[in-house]
Amino acid sequence: MARVPGPDRPIDAVDVHAFTLPTDGPDGAEQDGTLEWDSTTMILVRVHAGGRTGLGYTYGDVSVAAFLSGAVAPLLRGRSAVAPPALRELTGRRIRNAGRPGVGAMAASAVDIALWDLKARLLDLPLVHVLPAHHDRVPVYGSGGFTNYPLGRLAGQLAGWTEQGIGRVKLKTSRDPRRDPERLTAVRAAVGDATEILTDANGALGRKEALYWAHRFHDEWDVRWFEEPVSSADIEGLRMLSERGPARLEIAAGEYAYTARDFVNLVAAGAVDCLQADVTRCGGISALLEVAGLASAHHLDLSAHCAPAVSAHAFCAVRRLRHLEYFHDHVRFERMVFDGVLSPADGALRPDTGRPGLGLDVRWADAEPHRVYGERPA
């Protein structure tokens, strides 16, 4: 029989860790339309209550770990572990003057995820069964295709996902638009006509340039998704592209939405055809449930940005679910750090209902060589 957590489940400890994993791109680097990076940092928080431990994480700078330890963790100790949304309200107030977007939102997101994981573990239930789930699986698309990949590696990576039964793949574009035609041609040849191709410019283009490439991407390579063709801050530009671009090419944005108002701004302006949310940035699972309601009320699908180990549970609670970004860097990282990660089957991730919470356990010995913050638990 499942245990029922009550008010006698105070949080008795919080610990914070950060690990940095070098990328495996050419010469140790990866590129998209506007950024080059040589590593990815995961900030991991664990919350303890009632003899159980919940974990949550985000991806960002190591400074998120310091902020989490100094500003957020002390607020949690001694409080009830059974109401994550209530604690989210408290953390939101605590980080108000430090700045809610960015580092603050990432810290709050990691904590909220850990609290939901903890609640599910106290109940001896998988997280998907604690959330108001609409689905038991989340369709995925393979994502990577970095702009500095040689053509062979680009085509091979995306074709590899189709061989796993994933029917959608995404590549980065627009760092050097002159190279995109040969890149897209190589990808279309590798994945075949039946596979859906998605593109992501990471805000690299101006409005008119983006409109030009939107038509070319659609007409020449049957691209159906153009993510952040212009900066996500350029809401007028996104709306223009949605209105004037090809009818079957969807404009997407939302991965850098940190607050509720960020999502409202995108939706109210009619700036996107499909909304995105990152559960490790937007305020965690508690906030994601609110974003899901916003999307549903405006007849928009919601797509999950990255962090597949968390998103596979969390986005089952999204009624207008589209899909989940199965991102190369995060897949590598989560497989290294955790036991219990999921693998796609029939193009989707299905939460493991035989394990409590997120179903994840930290592999400390494997993570330790990559530690950049905190200490290994005794």
N, C-alpha and C positions, 0 to 999 in steps of 0.2 A: 504493500500500500504506500502511495506517495506521501512523503512528509509534507506537512503544511507549515510554511514559515510564518511566524507571527512577530509581534513587536519585541519579543524577547530574543531577537536575532540581531543584536547590535554589531556593527562593523568594528572589529577589534584590531585590524592592521591593514595597511596599504603599502605596497612596495612597487617601485618604478625602475624600469630597466630600459636600455636602448642598445641596439645592435646595428652595425653598419656592414652591409654586404657589397663588395665591389661588383660592378656590372660585368657581363661577359661579352660586351660588344667589341667591335674592332678597336684594337689598341686600348682596350679597357674602357671605352666610352660608348655612350648612346646619345642619339640626337633626335629631336623632333623639329617642328617648324620654328621654334623660338628658344630652345634651351639645349644645352649639352650637359651631361652629368656622367660621373664615373662611379657612383655608388648610390645605394638606397638605404635609408635609415628607418628602422621600425622602432617605435616607442611603445613599450609593453607595460601595462599596469595590471597588478593583481590586487583584488579586494577580498578580504578574509572575514568570514562570519559563520557562526554555528558549526565550526569544524569543516567548512567547505571553502573553496577558493574559486572565485570567478576571474576570468582574464579578459582584457580588452586591449586593443592596440590601434595605432594610427601610423601613418607614414609622414615624416616631416624632418625638420632639423632637430638635432639633439637638444636644442634649447627648449623644445616642447617638454622633454623629460624634466628639466630643471624647473620649468614653470609648473608642471604637474605636481612635483614634489613640494614646491614651496607654497603655491597658492591654492591648490585644490585638495590634495590628500589630507591635510590637517582638518579640513572642513568635514570630512566623511567619518572620521573615527568617532565611535560611540553612537552613531545614528542608525536607524533601522535599515536593514538591507533589503526590505521587501517591496519598496516603492521607488523604482528607478526614476519615473517622471518627476516625483516630488524632489528628489535629490538633484535632478537636472535643473530645476528652478533655483535651488540654492547655489549650485555652481555657477549658473548664469549671473546671479547677483554678485558673487564673489569676484568674477573676472571682469565685471563691468568697466572699471576704471583702467584695467590693464589692457582692455581691448578684446571684444568678443570675437571678431573675425580672425582668421589665421591661426596663430599659435594657441590663443585662448579656446577657439572652437575645436581645434584638434585635441587639446587636453581634455576638454569636456566630453568630446565624443568617445575617446578611449575609456574614460571612466564610466560613462553611461553603458557602453557595451559590456564592460566588466560586471556592472551591477545586474544587467539582464542575465548574463551568463551565471552569475552567482545565484540569482533568484531561481533560475531553472535547476541548478544543481541542488539547492536546498529542497526543491520539490521532487528531485530524482526524475526529472523529465527532460527530454530534448528541448532546446530553446524553441524550435519551430512549433512545439505543442503548447508552449506558454504564450506565444504571440497569437494575435487574431489572424491566423493563416487563411489565405484564400487558395494557396497552391501547395503542392508537395514537391515541386521541383522548379528550378530556375534555368531557363534556356541561356546558353552562353555564346559569346563570339570570341574567337581567338584574336588577341591584340598584341601587337609589337610592331614589326615592319618598320624599324627605325630608319631615319633618312640617311644614316651613314652605313647601312648595310650594303655590301656588294649585291648585285642582282641575284647571284646564285643563292646567297643566304636568305635574302628577302623572299624569293620565290619558294625556297625550301621550307622556311619556317611556316609560311602561310599554308602551303600544301600539306605540311605535317598536321595541321589542325583539321583539315578536311579529311585526312586519312583516319583521324580519330572520331569521325562522325559529326564534326562541328560544321554546320552549314553556313556560317558567317565568319568573315575574317576582316581585320582592320589593319591598315597601314598608315604611318605618319606621312604627311605630304607638306609641300609648300615652303620648305626651307630654301630650295632652289627650284622654283617651278619649272624651269626648262628641263629638268631631269625627270619630272613626274610622268610624262608620256611613256618613256621607255620602262619606267618602274611599274606603271599600271599595266602595260602590255605584258610584261613578264609575269606579273601576278595573275592576270586573267588567264594566260596560257597555262599556268601551273595549277590553278584551282578549278578550271573548267567553267562552263557557262552556267551550271546549276548553283554555284556558290555565290552568295550575296557578298559584295565587296563594300566595305565601309571605309571612309577616309577621315583623317583628323589633321587639321592644319595648326592646331594649338594657337589660334589667333594671329597667324603670321601674315595675313593678307589685308589689303585695303578693300573697301566695299566694292568698287567697280571691278578690281582684279578678281576678287572672290566670286563675283557674279559670272565673269568670263569663265573661270575654271569650273564653277558649278555646272554650267551647260556642257563644257567639254567632258568633265568626269561622267556625267550622265549619258550623254549622247554617244561617246566613243567607247566607254568601258562598262556601261550599265551600272554605275555607282548609284546606290540608293540612300546614302547617309553621308552628310558632310558636317562634321563636328567642329565647332568653333572656327568657322572659316575666317571670321574676324574676331577680335577680342570679345570675350563674354561681357566686358564692360560696355561694349558698343551695342546697346540694345536696339537702337534705331537701325544699325547696320544689319543685325540679325533679322529683324522684322522685314527689312527690305529684301533680303535674300530669300526669306521664307515666301514672301509674296511674289517675287519676280523670278525666282529660280524654277527649274523643271518641276512639274507637278509630282513626279514620283521620287524626287530627291528631298529627303527630310533634312532640315536644319536642326542641330542638337546642341545643347549647352546646359550647364548646371553643375558641373563637377567642382567649380570654384565658388559655389554658393555656400556660405557659412552660416547665414542667419535666415530666419523665416522671410524677412523682407527681401532678401536676395532672390528667393524663389518667386515671391509675389511679383517682383519687378519683371522677371522674365515672362511669367504667365500672363499678367495683366496687359503687357504690351503686345501680346501675340508674337513674341520673338522666336519661339521654338515650335517645331512640329512634334518633337519628342523631348521631354524634360529628362535631365540626368540628376542624380544625387549620389554623393559619396558618403556612406554611413560613418566613415572615420573622420569626416570633416564637418558635416552639417549639424552636429549636435548629438550624434549617436542614434540608437534605435528609437528612443523616445521622440526625437525630432523627426526621424524618417517617417514615423507613422503619421505625423501632421502633414508632411510634404506629400505623402501618398493620398491623403484626403484632399489636399489642394489640387493635385493632378486629376484625381477622379472627378472632382466637382467641375473642372474645366475641360473634361473629356480629352485629357492628354495621357498618353502612356508615359511610364516612368522607367528609365533604364539605370541599372546599377553601375557605378564607376568603381571598378577594381575591388581589392580586398576580398577575394572570393571566399575565404574561409568564414568570414562573418556574413558577407552579403548573401550567401546561399541560404542561410536561415532567415535573415532580416527581410529580404525581398519576397519571401513567400507570403509576407503580410501585406504586400502591395497589390491591391485589386487590379489596377491597370498596369500590371507588370509587362515590360517588353523583353528585356534580356539583361545579362550581366557581362561586363567586360572581364574576360579571362586573360589578365594582363601578364605578359612574360615575366617582368621583374618581380611582381608580387607572388606569382606561382612559384618561382625559384625560392624566394625568401620563405614563404610559408611551409613549403616542403622541407626546408632545412631546419626550421625552428620548431615545428609542431609535429607531433603524432596525431593522427586522426583527420588529416586534410582529405578533401574529397577529390575525386577524379571524374571528368565528364563521362557520362554514358548516354548514348543516343542524343548527343548535343546538349545535355543539361547536367546541372549539379543537383543531386537529390540529398537533402540532409539525412544524416545517419540517425535514425530514431532509436537505435540501440545504445546510444551514449548520451549521458546527461549534458545539459547546456549546449555549448557550441561543439562539444565532442572533441575538444583540443586539449592536448597535454604538451607542456614545454619540454623539449629535448635540450636540457641545460648543457650537456657535454658538447653538443654540436653548435650551440649558440655562443658558448663562452669565448671562443677565439675571436668573435666579432663584437664583443662588448665594448661600448664607448661611454656607458653611464650605469651606475648602480653596482651592486655586488650580488654574486650568486647566492641564492638562498642556502642556508645550512642544510 
